[in-house]
Amino acid sequence: MEESNGSSFSNLGAYGKALIETPKRLCLRAGSVSTTYEEMSRIRARSGSNMQKTLRWFDLVGFGIGGMVGAGVFVTTGRASLLYAGPAIVLSYAVAGLCALLSAFCYTEFAVDMPVAGGAFSYLRITFGEFAAFITGANLVMEYVVSNAAIARSFTAYLGTSIGVHTTQKWRFTVSGLPKGFNEIDFVAVIVVLIITLCVCYSTKESSVLNMVLTAVHILFIGFIIFIGFWRGELKNFTEPSNPKKPDGFFPYGISGVFSGAAMVYLSYIGYDAVSTMAEEVKNPKKDIPIGVSGSVVIVTVLYCAMAASMSMLVPYDAIDQEAPFSAAFRGLSDGWGWVSNLIGVGASFGILTSLLVSMLGQARYLCVIGRSNVVPAWFAKVNPRTYTPINASVFLGIFTAAIALFTDLEVLLNLVSIGTLFVFYMVANAVIYRRHVSIGTTNPWPTLSFLLSFSLTSILFTLIWQFATPGKPKAVMLGICTVIGVVIIQIFHFSVKQVRKPEFWGVPLMPWIPSISIFLNIFLLGSLDGASYVRFGFFSVLAVLVYVFYSVHASFDAEGDGCFDEKIEEMKKYNQEEEPNQNSNFDANNSLKV
């Protein structure tokens, strides 16, 4: 079957193909749901050339590690340890790693069953419809752009540290006419973003090789940090603060401090979801994706816990530097070990580059798939026939990211990061449960929707009590009641609503417990974010709704089916009457429809 540069669905041939291949296709409207793989294939055809299947499980593990082990661990660890967890920051990373792993399981089931680019956008569109997918996808793309701009600015700072250059004085230029937070021009960040953009445009496989090299170098630096920390550190720092007036012990702020610390360091795990966006380029999805996604999360969790333990042994928790904990910890060593601080700056720079590379690969594929649905101009969906990469989306987002990184301060950017990603993780966990228990047209969806709503409300109530209730016995009782209610809701749903779909190759185990726990943990972590994050989320969500209402709903792929099957048949008949002499031109020698 021939393709005509991805525009096959603008002519009658598309209607003919739809009538021949999917005569029972649902006629979609905004917010409706499609479960047909034929539709997914037709949407993918809008990109013209297909993305090349060149990736294996080790490529995905490399992308996952590279995407996660970036700037986050070098920034969040100090603040979380000093303010919340103390030496128990090790357990905070373990809790955050468990949360990431549960979300990764949900992603993996979808990615194996539907190995297409676009990750969460594709999964949510198939499950909850176009509107829900567009709102979450738009926020996630913006989250990628903002976080990548922040990462690029932090690269300038770490690179300056590694060679002893004061970044603000030497590499950034202050413009007095601009407001504070937007007045420091960073050309180094712009250059880094544009170079990475060229790399991701050139080839996915070559980008994987570059990521492997950068990640390997970064892992060597991390191994060095862990080794020196355990060698030069002291076990007493796990229990003794430098100031005797501060709380002591391994849990200076109690168990609640461990979870508060986990909410903060969870930012260090954001990045594994970018792996699922490359599912369309994986050679053996049913084998490579589970290993790549889950394996990278497990490896990174072990590295993070070891790094946190190393830092806690080097410095008492109350003496840890909030901004640059690892550099400051090694800077305080005697016997000439201060040079390690500069070396850490070099290692962090490599980590930032790998994180930036993977994130920019992921953001382009998200926008590419959103473009395939026509909810944004289809120009973004085009895949270059020579490089097999979504060049249009990559270049647009690269320039957009560079423009933000040019003048926006790191502190401003960091306040805008994470809420969109956590929200998407929450939605994907809901989608896994819904898709397992609901079959459109044959199953009543309300029992499943009622469960998801009631469990989410219970999780929100638990989170609000945790955040705002006064510590004491009443708070503990209320939290216990919420926990019992949540467990009862899951059990009732588990025994009363049967699964209607079993994954053919790989599925989330212990349904519905694992995705339910993922729902709870993501809501819990969302509750720890500051007000600026919710303002940003609300602003971009409203903006996305306006774009959808005034443009996307009229131009989308789903809108092409509006009016539905009977109207398409009538249009087909009318066309056949007018073009009878030429109708055979739509078929090739093998009587196959040309599209």
C-alpha positions as CSV (number, residue, x, y, z in Angstrom):
1,M,0.0,0.0,0.0
2,E,1.5,3.3,-1.0
3,E,1.6,6.4,1.1
4,S,1.5,9.9,-0.3
5,N,3.7,12.0,2.1
6,G,1.4,11.5,5.0
7,S,-1.5,13.4,3.4
8,S,-3.5,10.3,2.5
9,F,-6.5,11.2,4.6
10,S,-7.3,14.4,2.9
11,N,-8.7,12.6,-0.2
12,L,-11.3,10.1,-0.8
13,G,-8.8,7.3,-0.8
14,A,-8.7,7.7,3.0
15,Y,-12.5,7.2,3.2
16,G,-12.2,4.1,1.0
17,K,-9.5,2.7,3.2
18,A,-11.5,3.4,6.3
19,L,-14.6,1.7,4.8
20,I,-12.6,-1.3,3.7
21,E,-10.4,-1.8,6.8
22,T,-12.6,-0.6,9.6
23,P,-16.2,-0.7,8.7
24,K,-17.2,-0.7,12.3
25,R,-15.0,2.2,13.4
26,L,-16.4,4.5,16.0
27,C,-17.1,8.0,14.7
28,L,-15.1,10.1,17.2
29,R,-16.0,13.4,18.7
30,A,-13.9,15.5,21.1
31,G,-13.5,13.5,24.3
32,S,-14.6,10.2,22.9
33,V,-12.6,7.0,23.0
34,S,-11.1,4.8,20.3
35,T,-9.7,1.4,20.9
36,T,-8.9,0.4,17.3
37,Y,-5.3,-0.2,16.3
38,E,-6.2,0.5,12.7
39,E,-6.9,4.1,13.7
40,M,-3.5,4.3,15.4
41,S,-1.8,3.1,12.3
42,R,-3.7,5.7,10.2
43,I,-2.7,8.4,12.6
44,R,0.9,7.4,12.4
45,A,0.8,7.6,8.6
46,R,0.5,11.3,8.9
47,S,4.2,11.5,9.7
48,G,5.0,10.4,6.2
49,S,8.1,8.3,6.8
50,N,8.2,5.9,9.7
51,M,10.7,6.2,12.5
52,Q,13.4,3.6,12.1
53,K,13.5,0.6,14.6
54,T,17.0,0.7,15.8
55,L,16.8,0.6,19.6
56,R,17.4,-2.4,21.9
57,W,17.0,-2.8,25.6
58,F,20.4,-1.5,26.4
59,D,19.7,1.6,24.5
60,L,16.6,2.2,26.5
61,V,18.4,1.5,29.8
62,G,21.0,4.0,28.7
63,F,18.4,6.6,27.8
64,G,16.6,6.0,31.2
65,I,19.7,6.4,33.2
66,G,20.8,9.4,31.2
67,G,17.4,11.0,31.5
68,M,17.3,10.6,35.3
69,V,20.8,11.0,36.6
70,G,21.1,14.6,35.8
71,A,21.0,17.9,37.7
72,G,18.2,16.8,40.1
73,V,20.3,14.6,42.5
74,F,23.0,17.3,42.7
75,V,20.5,19.9,43.8
76,T,17.6,18.3,45.7
77,T,19.6,16.0,47.9
78,G,21.1,18.8,50.1
79,R,17.8,20.6,50.7
80,A,15.8,17.4,51.4
81,S,18.4,16.2,53.9
82,L,18.8,19.5,55.7
83,L,15.2,20.4,56.0
84,Y,13.3,17.1,56.1
85,A,14.9,13.7,56.3
86,G,18.4,14.1,57.7
87,P,20.6,11.0,57.3
88,A,17.4,9.1,56.4
89,I,17.6,10.8,53.0
90,V,18.8,7.3,51.9
91,L,15.3,6.0,52.6
92,S,13.7,9.0,51.0
93,Y,15.4,8.0,47.7
94,A,14.2,4.4,48.2
95,V,10.6,5.5,48.7
96,A,10.8,7.9,45.7
97,G,12.3,5.1,43.6
98,L,9.5,2.7,44.6
99,C,7.0,5.4,43.4
100,A,8.8,5.8,40.1
101,L,9.0,2.0,39.6
102,L,5.2,1.6,40.1
103,S,4.6,4.4,37.6
104,A,7.1,2.8,35.2
105,F,5.1,-0.5,35.4
106,C,2.0,1.4,34.2
107,Y,3.9,3.0,31.4
108,T,5.4,-0.3,30.4
109,E,2.1,-2.1,29.9
110,F,0.9,0.5,27.5
111,A,4.3,0.8,25.7
112,V,4.5,-3.0,25.1
113,D,0.9,-3.2,24.0
114,M,1.0,-0.1,21.8
115,P,4.6,0.5,20.7
116,V,4.1,4.0,19.2
117,A,5.8,7.3,19.8
118,G,4.2,9.8,22.1
119,G,4.1,7.9,25.4
120,A,1.4,9.2,27.7
121,F,-0.4,11.2,25.1
122,S,-1.0,8.1,23.0
123,Y,-2.1,6.0,26.0
124,L,-4.5,8.6,27.3
125,R,-6.0,9.3,23.9
126,I,-6.8,5.6,23.4
127,T,-8.2,5.3,26.9
128,F,-9.9,8.6,27.9
129,G,-10.2,10.4,24.5
130,E,-8.6,13.3,22.7
131,F,-9.5,16.1,25.1
132,A,-7.9,14.5,28.2
133,A,-4.9,13.5,26.2
134,F,-4.4,17.0,24.7
135,I,-4.6,18.8,28.1
136,T,-2.2,16.4,29.8
137,G,0.1,16.3,26.7
138,A,0.2,20.1,26.4
139,N,1.2,20.4,30.0
140,L,3.8,17.7,29.7
141,V,5.4,19.3,26.6
142,M,5.6,22.6,28.4
143,E,7.1,20.8,31.5
144,Y,9.8,19.4,29.2
145,V,10.6,22.8,27.7
146,V,10.8,24.5,31.1
147,S,12.8,21.8,32.8
148,N,15.2,21.6,29.8
149,A,15.8,25.3,30.0
150,A,16.5,25.0,33.7
151,I,18.9,22.1,33.0
152,A,20.7,24.1,30.3
153,R,21.2,27.0,32.8
154,S,22.5,24.7,35.5
155,F,25.0,23.3,33.0
156,T,26.6,26.8,32.7
157,A,26.8,27.0,36.5
158,Y,28.3,23.5,37.0
159,L,30.8,23.9,34.1
160,G,31.9,27.2,35.7
161,T,32.4,25.4,39.0
162,S,34.5,22.7,37.4
163,I,37.1,25.1,36.0
164,G,36.9,27.8,38.7
165,V,34.9,30.4,36.8
166,H,32.3,32.6,38.5
167,T,29.4,32.1,36.1
168,T,27.5,35.3,36.8
169,Q,30.5,37.5,36.4
170,K,32.1,35.8,33.4
171,W,29.5,33.9,31.3
172,R,26.3,35.7,32.0
173,F,25.4,39.3,31.1
174,T,23.1,41.4,33.2
175,V,20.6,43.6,31.4
176,S,19.4,46.4,33.8
177,G,16.2,47.1,31.9
178,L,14.7,43.6,32.5
179,P,13.0,42.5,35.7
180,K,14.9,40.5,38.3
181,G,14.9,36.8,37.5
182,F,14.8,37.5,33.7
183,N,17.8,39.9,33.4
184,E,20.8,37.5,33.2
185,I,21.5,36.5,29.6
186,D,23.1,33.1,29.3
187,F,24.5,32.4,25.8
188,V,26.3,29.2,27.0
189,A,22.9,27.6,27.8
190,V,21.6,28.6,24.4
191,I,24.6,27.1,22.6
192,V,24.2,23.8,24.5
193,V,20.5,23.6,23.7
194,L,21.1,24.2,20.0
195,I,23.9,21.7,19.8
196,I,21.8,19.0,21.5
197,T,19.0,19.9,19.1
198,L,21.2,19.2,16.1
199,C,22.2,15.8,17.6
200,V,18.6,14.7,18.2
201,C,17.6,15.8,14.6
202,Y,20.4,13.8,13.0
203,S,19.7,10.3,14.2
204,T,18.1,8.5,17.1
205,K,20.7,5.7,17.1
206,E,23.6,8.1,17.0
207,S,21.9,10.0,19.8
208,S,21.8,6.8,21.7
209,V,25.5,6.2,21.1
210,L,26.3,9.8,22.3
211,N,24.1,9.2,25.4
212,M,25.8,5.9,26.1
213,V,29.2,7.7,26.1
214,L,28.1,10.6,28.2
215,T,26.3,8.3,30.6
216,A,29.3,6.0,31.0
217,V,31.5,8.9,31.9
218,H,28.9,10.3,34.3
219,I,28.6,6.9,36.0
220,L,32.3,6.8,36.5
221,F,32.2,10.1,38.3
222,I,29.3,8.9,40.4
223,G,31.2,5.8,41.3
224,F,34.1,7.9,42.3
225,I,31.8,10.1,44.5
226,I,30.4,7.0,46.2
227,F,33.9,5.4,46.7
228,I,35.5,8.5,48.2
229,G,32.4,9.1,50.4
230,F,32.5,5.7,52.0
231,W,36.3,5.8,52.3
232,R,36.7,9.3,53.8
233,G,33.4,9.5,55.6
234,E,32.5,8.6,59.2
235,L,29.6,6.4,60.4
236,K,29.0,8.7,63.3
237,N,27.6,11.3,60.9
238,F,24.6,9.1,60.4
239,T,23.4,9.8,63.9
240,E,25.3,12.8,65.3
241,P,24.7,16.4,64.0
242,S,27.4,19.0,64.1
243,N,25.2,21.2,66.4
244,P,24.2,19.3,69.6
245,K,21.0,21.4,69.8
246,K,19.7,19.9,66.6
247,P,17.7,16.7,66.6
248,D,19.9,13.6,66.5
249,G,19.6,10.0,65.3
250,F,19.1,8.5,61.9
251,F,15.5,9.9,61.8
252,P,15.9,13.4,63.3
253,Y,12.6,14.5,61.9
254,G,10.7,11.2,62.2
255,I,9.2,9.0,59.6
256,S,7.2,11.9,58.3
257,G,10.4,13.6,57.3
258,V,11.3,10.6,55.2
259,F,8.2,11.0,53.1
260,S,8.5,14.8,52.9
261,G,12.1,14.2,51.7
262,A,10.9,11.6,49.1
263,A,8.4,14.2,47.7
264,M,11.3,16.6,47.1
265,V,13.9,14.2,45.7
266,Y,11.3,12.6,43.4
267,L,12.2,15.3,40.9
268,S,15.5,13.4,40.4
269,Y,13.5,10.5,38.9
270,I,11.6,12.5,36.3
271,G,13.0,11.5,33.0
272,Y,12.3,7.7,32.6
273,D,9.0,8.5,30.9
274,A,10.9,9.8,28.0
275,V,12.0,6.2,27.3
276,S,8.3,5.2,26.5
277,T,8.1,8.0,23.9
278,M,10.7,6.1,21.8
279,A,8.7,2.8,21.8
280,E,8.0,3.2,18.0
281,E,11.8,2.9,17.4
282,V,12.3,-0.3,19.5
283,K,13.1,-3.5,17.6
284,N,11.5,-5.9,20.1
285,P,9.0,-3.9,22.2
286,K,7.6,-6.8,24.3
287,K,11.1,-7.7,25.6
288,D,13.1,-4.5,25.3
289,I,10.7,-2.0,26.8
290,P,10.1,-3.8,30.2
291,I,13.8,-4.2,30.7
292,G,14.6,-0.7,29.5
293,V,12.1,1.2,31.6
294,S,12.0,-0.8,34.8
295,G,15.7,-1.7,34.7
296,S,16.8,2.0,34.4
297,V,14.6,3.0,37.4
298,V,16.1,0.2,39.6
299,I,19.7,1.0,38.6
300,V,19.2,4.7,39.3
301,T,17.5,4.1,42.6
302,V,20.6,2.1,43.8
303,L,22.9,4.8,42.6
304,Y,20.9,7.6,44.3
305,C,20.7,5.7,47.6
306,A,24.5,5.1,47.5
307,M,25.2,8.7,46.7
308,A,22.9,9.9,49.6
309,A,24.7,7.5,52.0
310,S,28.1,8.8,50.8
311,M,27.1,12.4,51.4
312,S,25.6,11.7,54.8
313,M,28.8,10.0,55.9
314,L,31.0,12.9,54.8
315,V,29.0,15.7,56.4
316,P,26.5,15.8,59.4
317,Y,23.0,16.5,58.0
318,D,22.8,19.9,59.6
319,A,26.0,21.1,57.9
320,I,25.0,20.1,54.4
321,D,25.0,22.8,51.7
322,Q,21.6,23.3,50.2
323,E,22.7,24.5,46.8
324,A,25.7,22.2,46.0
325,P,25.7,19.5,48.6
326,F,28.3,17.1,47.0
327,S,30.7,19.8,45.9
328,A,30.6,21.5,49.4
329,A,31.0,18.1,51.1
330,F,34.2,17.3,49.3
331,R,35.4,20.9,49.6
332,G,35.5,20.5,53.3
333,L,37.9,17.5,53.2
334,S,41.4,18.0,54.5
335,D,44.7,16.6,53.2
336,G,44.4,18.3,49.8
337,W,41.1,16.6,48.8
338,G,39.4,19.8,47.9
339,W,40.1,19.3,44.2
340,V,37.4,16.6,44.2
341,S,34.9,19.5,44.4
342,N,36.0,20.7,41.0
343,L,35.9,17.1,39.6
344,I,32.3,16.8,40.8
345,G,31.5,19.9,38.7
346,V,32.8,18.1,35.7
347,G,30.8,14.9,36.4
348,A,27.6,16.9,37.0
349,S,28.1,18.7,33.7
350,F,28.2,15.3,31.9
351,G,25.0,14.3,33.8
352,I,23.3,17.4,32.8
353,L,24.1,16.9,29.1
354,T,22.7,13.3,29.1
355,S,19.6,14.5,30.9
356,L,19.1,17.3,28.4
357,L,19.7,14.9,25.4
358,V,17.1,12.4,26.6
359,S,14.5,15.0,27.5
360,M,14.8,16.7,24.1
361,L,14.4,13.4,22.4
362,G,11.3,12.8,24.4
363,Q,9.7,16.2,24.0
364,A,10.0,16.1,20.2
365,R,8.2,12.7,20.1
366,Y,5.4,13.9,22.3
367,L,4.8,16.9,20.0
368,C,5.2,14.7,16.9
369,V,2.3,12.4,18.0
370,I,0.2,15.4,19.1
371,G,0.7,16.7,15.6
372,R,-0.4,13.4,14.1
373,S,-3.8,13.9,15.7
374,N,-4.0,17.4,14.1
375,V,-4.8,19.0,17.5
376,V,-1.7,21.1,16.6
377,P,-0.6,21.7,13.0
378,A,0.3,18.5,11.3
379,W,3.6,20.1,10.3
380,F,5.0,19.0,13.7
381,A,4.2,15.4,12.9
382,K,6.5,15.1,9.8
383,V,9.3,12.5,10.1
384,N,12.3,13.3,7.9
385,P,12.7,10.4,5.3
386,R,16.5,10.6,5.5
387,T,17.1,10.8,9.3
388,Y,13.9,9.1,10.4
389,T,13.5,11.7,13.1
390,P,10.7,14.3,13.8
391,I,12.9,17.2,12.7
392,N,10.2,19.9,12.7
393,A,9.1,19.2,16.2
394,S,12.8,18.9,17.4
395,V,13.8,22.2,15.8
396,F,10.7,24.1,17.0
397,L,11.1,22.9,20.6
398,G,14.8,23.4,20.6
399,I,14.5,27.0,19.6
400,F,11.7,27.5,22.1
401,T,13.8,26.0,24.9
402,A,16.9,28.0,23.9
403,A,14.8,31.3,24.0
404,I,13.6,30.5,27.6
405,A,17.1,29.4,28.7
406,L,18.6,32.7,27.4
407,F,17.1,35.0,30.0
408,T,15.1,33.1,32.6
409,D,16.7,32.5,36.0
410,L,17.2,29.0,37.3
411,E,15.2,29.6,40.4
412,V,12.2,30.8,38.4
413,L,12.3,27.8,36.2
414,L,12.7,25.3,39.1
415,N,9.5,26.6,40.6
416,L,7.6,25.6,37.5
417,V,8.9,22.0,37.2
418,S,7.3,18.7,38.1
419,I,3.5,19.2,38.5
420,G,2.7,18.4,34.9
421,T,4.8,15.2,35.0
422,L,3.2,14.0,38.2
423,F,-0.2,14.8,36.9
424,V,0.5,12.7,33.7
425,F,1.8,9.8,35.9
426,Y,-1.4,10.0,37.8
427,M,-3.5,9.9,34.6
428,V,-1.6,6.9,33.2
429,A,-2.1,4.9,36.4
430,N,-5.8,5.6,36.1
431,A,-5.8,4.7,32.4
432,V,-4.2,1.3,33.1
433,I,-7.0,0.3,35.5
434,Y,-9.7,1.7,33.2
435,R,-8.5,-0.1,30.1
436,R,-8.2,-3.4,32.0
437,H,-11.8,-3.3,33.2
438,V,-13.7,-1.4,30.5
439,S,-14.5,-2.5,26.9
440,I,-16.2,0.3,25.0
441,G,-19.7,-0.8,23.9
442,T,-19.8,-3.9,25.9
443,T,-18.9,-2.9,29.5
444,N,-20.6,-0.4,31.8
445,P,-17.8,2.1,32.6
446,W,-19.4,3.6,35.7
447,P,-18.3,1.1,38.3
448,T,-14.6,1.6,37.2
449,L,-15.0,5.4,37.0
450,S,-16.7,5.4,40.4
451,F,-13.8,3.5,41.9
452,L,-11.2,5.8,40.3
453,L,-13.0,8.9,41.5
454,S,-13.6,7.6,45.1
455,F,-10.1,6.4,45.5
456,S,-8.6,9.6,44.2
457,L,-10.8,11.7,46.6
458,T,-9.7,9.5,49.5
459,S,-6.0,10.0,48.5
460,I,-6.6,13.7,48.3
461,L,-8.2,13.7,51.7
462,F,-5.2,11.8,53.2
463,T,-2.8,14.2,51.6
464,L,-4.6,17.3,52.9
465,I,-4.7,15.8,56.4
466,W,-1.0,15.0,56.2
467,Q,-0.1,18.5,55.0
468,F,-2.3,20.7,57.2
469,A,-3.5,18.8,60.3
470,T,-1.8,19.5,63.6
471,P,0.6,16.7,64.6
472,G,-0.9,14.5,67.3
473,K,-3.2,11.6,68.0
474,P,-6.2,13.0,66.1
475,K,-4.1,13.4,63.0
476,A,-2.9,9.8,63.3
477,V,-6.4,8.6,63.7
478,M,-7.7,10.5,60.7
479,L,-4.8,9.2,58.5
480,G,-5.5,5.7,59.7
481,I,-9.2,6.0,58.8
482,C,-8.3,7.2,55.3
483,T,-6.0,4.3,54.9
484,V,-8.6,1.8,55.9
485,I,-11.2,3.4,53.5
486,G,-8.7,3.3,50.7
487,V,-7.9,-0.4,51.2
488,V,-11.7,-1.3,51.4
489,I,-12.4,0.6,48.2
490,I,-9.7,-1.3,46.4
491,Q,-10.9,-4.6,47.7
492,I,-14.5,-4.0,46.8
493,F,-13.5,-3.0,43.3
494,H,-11.2,-6.0,42.9
495,F,-13.9,-8.5,43.8
496,S,-16.9,-6.9,42.2
497,V,-15.5,-5.6,38.8
498,K,-13.9,-8.2,36.6
499,Q,-11.1,-7.5,34.1
500,V,-12.2,-7.6,30.5
501,R,-8.8,-7.4,28.9
502,K,-5.6,-9.3,29.7
503,P,-2.3,-8.0,28.3
504,E,-0.9,-10.4,25.7
505,F,2.8,-9.9,26.4
506,W,3.4,-7.9,29.6
507,G,1.0,-6.4,32.2
508,V,1.2,-4.7,35.5
509,P,1.2,-7.4,38.2
510,L,-1.2,-7.4,41.2
511,M,-4.0,-5.5,39.6
512,P,-5.4,-3.2,40.8
513,W,-3.1,-2.7,43.7
514,I,0.0,-1.5,42.0
515,P,-1.6,1.2,39.8
516,S,-3.8,2.2,42.8
517,I,-0.7,2.7,45.0
518,S,0.8,4.7,42.1
519,I,-2.3,6.9,42.0
520,F,-2.0,7.5,45.8
521,L,1.7,8.2,45.7
522,N,1.4,10.7,42.8
523,I,-1.4,12.5,44.6
524,F,0.6,12.6,47.8
525,L,3.7,14.0,46.0
526,L,1.5,16.6,44.2
527,G,0.3,17.7,47.6
528,S,3.9,18.7,48.5
529,L,4.4,21.1,45.7
530,D,4.3,24.9,46.2
531,G,1.7,27.3,45.1
532,A,3.7,28.6,42.1
533,S,3.5,25.2,40.5
534,Y,-0.3,25.1,40.7
535,V,-0.5,28.6,39.3
536,R,1.6,27.5,36.3
537,F,-0.4,24.4,35.9
538,G,-3.7,26.3,36.0
539,F,-2.4,28.9,33.5
540,F,-1.2,26.5,30.9
541,S,-4.2,24.2,31.4
542,V,-6.6,27.2,30.7
543,L,-4.4,28.1,27.7
544,A,-4.5,24.5,26.4
545,V,-8.3,24.4,26.8
546,L,-8.6,27.7,24.7
547,V,-6.4,26.3,22.0
548,Y,-8.4,23.1,21.9
549,V,-11.8,24.8,21.8
550,F,-10.9,27.4,19.1
551,Y,-8.6,25.3,17.0
552,S,-7.9,21.7,17.9
553,V,-11.5,20.4,18.1
554,H,-12.2,21.6,14.6
555,A,-8.9,20.5,13.0
556,S,-8.2,17.2,14.8
557,F,-8.2,13.7,13.5
558,D,-11.3,12.9,15.5
559,A,-13.1,15.8,14.0
560,E,-12.6,14.3,10.5
561,G,-15.0,11.5,11.6
562,D,-17.6,13.9,13.1
563,G,-20.9,13.3,11.5
564,C,-19.7,9.8,11.3
565,F,-20.1,6.7,9.4
566,D,-23.3,7.4,7.4
567,E,-22.1,10.8,6.2
568,K,-18.8,9.2,5.0
569,I,-20.8,6.6,3.0
570,E,-23.0,9.3,1.4
571,E,-19.9,11.3,0.5
572,M,-18.3,8.1,-1.0
573,K,-21.4,7.5,-3.1
574,K,-21.5,11.0,-4.3
575,Y,-17.9,10.9,-5.3
576,N,-18.3,7.6,-7.1
577,Q,-21.2,9.0,-9.2
578,E,-19.1,12.0,-10.2
579,E,-15.8,10.3,-10.8
580,E,-17.0,6.9,-12.1
581,P,-14.5,6.8,-15.0
582,N,-11.6,7.4,-12.7
583,Q,-12.5,5.3,-9.7
584,N,-10.3,2.4,-10.8
585,S,-7.2,4.7,-10.5
586,N,-7.4,4.2,-6.8
587,F,-6.3,0.6,-7.1
588,D,-3.0,-0.9,-8.1
589,A,-2.4,-4.1,-10.1
590,N,-3.0,-6.2,-7.0
591,N,-6.4,-4.6,-6.4
592,S,-4.9,-2.9,-3.3
593,L,-6.2,0.5,-2.4
594,K,-3.6,3.3,-2.9
595,V,-3.6,5.8,-0.1
